[in-house]
Amino acid sequence: MNDLPIIIILFPLISALLSLPLSKINKHLGRNVVAISIFAAFVCSVKLLAEVIHDGAIRYTFGGYKAPYGIEFYIDSIGAIIVLIILLLGFITVLYTMNFEVTNERKVIGGAYALIGLLIVGMCGMTLTGDVFNLYVFLEITSLSGYCLIALGGSRGIVASFRYLLVGTVAATMYLLGVGILYASTGTLNMTDMRSILDSQDYTVQMTVSMCLFIGAFGIKMPMFPFHGWQPSAYAHAEPGSRPLIVGIMGKIPALAMFRYLYIIYGTDFKYFNLFLTIIGVLSCIGIIYGSIRAMAQEDIRKIFAYSSIAQIGYITLGFSIGNSYALAGAFLHLIGHVFMKSGLFFSSAAIRYRFGNFELSSFGRIYKKMPITSALIVLASLSMIGIPPTVGFFSKWYIALGAVQNHQFVYLAVLVLSSLLNAIYFFKLIEKIFINKPTELNDRREGEVSELPISMLIAIVTCFVAIIAIGILNVSVIDVIMMTVKGVGI
């Protein structure tokens, strides 16, 4: 089907727009339509990925107008995988969020699911677009939806959302200024067309200034050290049902955008290309160590996972900075795996809060007896974060390490090893609390229930568990698909 890329956008978009009016008819009608639409888009994304693997990258032009006049979607193998993951995670998040509806107000329920739908639209659009201005449009849709979902987390969520709004506005402004500089120089907004024009003439000054702006913009949105200040409180206090979607995937799409600017639009022939890679590499190393150390000092499980995310984003950008095909493939494998690792951890922490009303690490003594499936996911995701085989986290770090060795960048290799040791400290502390420490008195809200959680929550938890193992075991096949895009673009 030639129209699959736009169908993937239209399904969640239309359902998001209908969610509020449908919720006035029936409290859960809007929610159900959003869930069905996201699942339908997910099915389309599976077919889209199959077509990309079989036929190569797809260009979808709107209205038949070719670049530089028309708007274009460009779907390569990495983009197709990420869109599939966005929609899968979005669907299980909608199922999961059903259990956190704390009000009977129809406009609140309908509005919340509309925001989830719009968040998915924005992220899919950022991934699919081949136009730098439309990337900005979808970035703003993503950001505005994220601000509102974080604000739904309560009074502390509102404060965190406002801080993110202020910083995010700066990021959006920086991005738009960078696009303006490139457009004034090249006269085009199409990524492929822009690359050919930049290659044909000397735009070193414009490219240098705009790249500084792009690094700042995407660094804030990921977030990458030292642009991370908004992140811990926003991740910790977002609305609990949608938090795994925000934490798991929202920060990964700007990382993909950074890769496209570095390697697709600018290219390795850019005069200061290696200088920018070095800057990103240094910031990544600092962020990896900083995030790991700060996570070690936390007692609130949400803050542990939030600071850990700063370190994990560092692995992705470190792979970009190393720049050869091994490291780039490892970076994207880590991006894919981290979606399920971190979303799984936040699904689990919210499940514990759902059942016991507690996020404090000191209260988790032998909680595995009452929540074995949830505890199993926490252990598996933690081991993957550390980098224990056969989980995906081991293989992604392995490919990044191979890339560092190939480039003789042994400092980066040392940072990878050190960070894994630091990860082991705070994640094994978490595992110790779950399995060894004495149990504490907790108010069990599901005492006497047959299952530890409602089935809609268990679906999300089991999905993440299976994905972490499956992607790890099938890492060679996943890397082969990723290599369709990264082979030949690296240094």
Stockholm file with secondary structure:
# STOCKHOLM 1.0

chainA/1-491         MNDLPIIIILFPLISALLSLPLSKINKHLGRNVVAISIFAAFVCSVKLLAEVIHDGAIRYTFGGYKAPYGIEFYIDSIGAIIVLIILLLGFITVLYTMNFEVTNERKVIGGAYALIGLLIVGMCGMTLTGDVFNLYVFLEITSLSGYCLIALGGSRGIVASFRYLLVGTVAATMYLLGVGILYASTGTLNMTDMRSILDSQDYTVQMTVSMCLFIGAFGIKMPMFPFHGWQPSAYAHAEPGSRPLIVGIMGKIPALAMFRYLYIIYGTDFKYFNLFLTIIGVLSCIGIIYGSIRAMAQEDIRKIFAYSSIAQIGYITLGFSIGNSYALAGAFLHLIGHVFMKSGLFFSSAAIRYRFGNFELSSFGRIYKKMPITSALIVLASLSMIGIPPTVGFFSKWYIALGAVQNHQFVYLAVLVLSSLLNAIYFFKLIEKIFINKPTELNDRREGEVSELPISMLIAIVTCFVAIIAIGILNVSVIDVIMMTVKGVGI
#=GR chainA/1-491 SS CTTHHHHHHHHHHHHHHHHHHHHHHSTTHHHHHHHHHHHHHHHHHHHHHHHHHHHCCEEEEGGGCCTTTSCEEEECHHHHHHHHHHHHHHHHHHHHHGGGCCCCCHHHHHHHHHHHHHHHHHHHHHHHBCBHHHHHHHHHHHHHHHHHHHHTTCHHHHHHHHHHHHHHHHHHHHHHHHHHHHHHHHSCCBHHHHHHHHHHSCCHHHHHHHHHHHHHHHHHHTTCTTSCTTHHHHHHHSCTTTHHHIIIIITHHHHHHHHIIIIIIICTTSTTHHHHHHHHHHHHHHHHHHHHHHHHTCCBHHHHHHHHHHHHHHHHHHHHHHCSHHHHHHHHHHHHHHHHHHHHHHHHHHHHHHHHSCCBGGGCTTGGGTCHHHHHHHHHHHHHHHTCTTSHHHHHHHHHHHHHHHTTCHHHHHHHHHHHHHHHHHHHHHHHHHHTSCCCCCCCTTTTCSSSSCHHHHHHHHHHHHHHHHHHHTHHHHHHHHHHHHTTTCC
#=GC SS_cons         CTTHHHHHHHHHHHHHHHHHHHHHHSTTHHHHHHHHHHHHHHHHHHHHHHHHHHHCCEEEEGGGCCTTTSCEEEECHHHHHHHHHHHHHHHHHHHHHGGGCCCCCHHHHHHHHHHHHHHHHHHHHHHHBCBHHHHHHHHHHHHHHHHHHHHTTCHHHHHHHHHHHHHHHHHHHHHHHHHHHHHHHHSCCBHHHHHHHHHHSCCHHHHHHHHHHHHHHHHHHTTCTTSCTTHHHHHHHSCTTTHHHIIIIITHHHHHHHHIIIIIIICTTSTTHHHHHHHHHHHHHHHHHHHHHHHHTCCBHHHHHHHHHHHHHHHHHHHHHHCSHHHHHHHHHHHHHHHHHHHHHHHHHHHHHHHHSCCBGGGCTTGGGTCHHHHHHHHHHHHHHHTCTTSHHHHHHHHHHHHHHHTTCHHHHHHHHHHHHHHHHHHHHHHHHHHTSCCCCCCCTTTTCSSSSCHHHHHHHHHHHHHHHHHHHTHHHHHHHHHHHHTTTCC
//
